[in-house]
Amino acid sequence: MSAVDVLGTPAPAEATGEAGAGPWLSAWRRLRRNPSGIVGAVIVLVFVLVAIAAPLLAPYRPATSEWFGEVTPTTVPGPSDEHLLGLDSFGSDLLTQLIYGARSSLVIGVVSTAIGLAAGAVLGILAGGIGGKVDTIVMRVVDVLLSIPALLLAVSVAALLGRGSFSIMLAISAAQVPIFARLLRASLLAQRGQDYVVALRSLGLRQRRIVVGHMLPNSLGPVLVQATLTLATAVIEVAALSFLGLGDPNPAVAEWGRMLVTAQDRLDQAPHLALYPGIAIAITALGFTLLGEALREALDPRSSR
Amino acid sequence: MLSLVVRRLGLLVVVLFGLSLLLFAWVRALPGDPARALLGEKATPAGIAAVNERYGFDQPVWQQYLTYLGQIVRGDFGASINTGEPVVTTFFERFPATIELSIAALVLAIALGIPLGYLAARRRGGWLDNIVVGWSLLGVVVPVFFLAVILKYALAIQFGWFPTSGRQNARIDATHITNFYVLDGLLTREWDASWDALVHLVLPALALGSIPLAIIVRITRASVLDVLSDDHVRTAQAKGLPRGVISRRHVLRNALLPVSTTLGLQAGALLSGAVLTETVFSINGIGSYLFDAVTQLDYPVLQGFILFIAVVYALVNLVVDVSYGFIDPRVRVS
């Protein structure tokens, strides 16, 4: 465990930037100079904008099956003037479905990461901030959580709560809890012996105040990096779980993973039905990954390799 | 070494006990009355009572748990409520398909990943390095099931080089002993059956292997770079040792340590990916069975399978940790 201590040590603010520049400002400067980070940031920005402005951007309403009559057992209408990318196999506008798919990916991804982060943070703070018996118990719970493969965890949650977006959210966050708990614990433990913590303690500050007011803000960097990288996996997992049929029971729903499932039935006639949602998932995950790794390098310059 | 194994097995027992408690509580917390779900629309109070009595759903919860625990210890995991098949039987029928796929994917990933990672590190910044780094990023962000669909479309549907689904051609009347089809063919000397099963594995393994491949390449590359700048490598070079000897004995052996630990951590991801790949290629592994069990509230199946999978998962990690000691003698000492 002692190897973690070295990794989690944040650089003192004075050492990382020029005079007057805080650690966040100098991190921002480094981020701006990283081309792949900019690419990632642009992808993420476009994705978020598309998701938020979906009703304005999409030419039609999602999951309407309005043109179901035009879809025959052997053909799915391709691009036309009315439908830029054609129809999907349920007779909805494909472009509209893709745009609204961004929206559900973003909502489920962000909410699940927020829940996973919050629950993991509480466990990590309990373990790393209080230590002793609490630490042991919390880490055993985390070990048991880790002993169940993420997908099984997700299936269990979905079985417990029934199919739907909410259980997908909880399922994904359940798999994230151990990651954030371990991260925060390691980061807090690493700071415990540092001079500034000793100084605060000798000033007579209470443990809770030291942890919440001083040690926690210093752990913000790694948590931010992990959250960004987790969003990339969350986008993929949202798709994976709805690919397996754990999502919304409505098969025509505008969700990238679900679109991929239904596309499989017509793979030989209309491969583009699978191609577009798949590429959308990959690009979004790529954006969050690039941004996350650039953030890591910017916040901890020594880690770059 | 032995004490490590014993300690870890002891921990496994503790974890499994906790897990069984968790699974038991979880299955009881599922929405819906299992007896009602089982009988469907024809449920009458008398019928529900009969089912409850037969499966013990009407007993006090703690007694149900004790009964359950006792059965597990005796290796009796009950029978599926839907099919009546013993859970253990189905497990040994279904799980080999998933394991076979995972092993094939892992073998592919190791066989490609370690040489690629090594070569990329040796010529850092060269064209191969750039391609490898780029592709490994792609391997992380492209979902397995999407890759599986693409491979199926391109190589099976368009070109017809590989079969689109299943584990073996239905016309081949193969004998199955272990339910690892490739192995079965070898054991019974039915070479064509073995070969056919292998051909069926190629596309699923390629798709599934993309996850560990990306990670193996990245870690091999990074740790070879680390080791290459070590003092002992410079000393070996100064002694005038042949390049091949340095690579094998001094660089690769040290560089593979981090790779072997990550492999253990990949077991869970591999399993999840295998379930997804199975659905694309209609392979009768644990995936479809587990999801049927979820939708039909098949308690014994859910409990049994999750426990089995947790055991396999824990054992894989144990094997990885032990093999770590064999690759790196320093671990054994400390």
Interface residues (C-beta under 8 A of the other chain):
Chain A: R140 D143 V144 S147 I148 P149 A150 L151 L152 V155 S156 A158 A159 L160 L161 G162 A232 I236 A239 A240 F243 L244 G245 G257 L260 A263 Q264 L267 D268 P271 A274 L275 G278 I281 A282 I283 A285 L286 T289 R305
Chain B: V15 G18 L19 L22 W26 A29 L30 P31 L137 L138 V140 V141 V142 P143 V144 F145 F146 V149 I150 K152 Y153 I157 A222 L225 A267 G268 A269 L271 S272 V275 L276 T279 V280 G287 L290 F291 V294 L297 L302 I306 I309 A310 Y313 A314
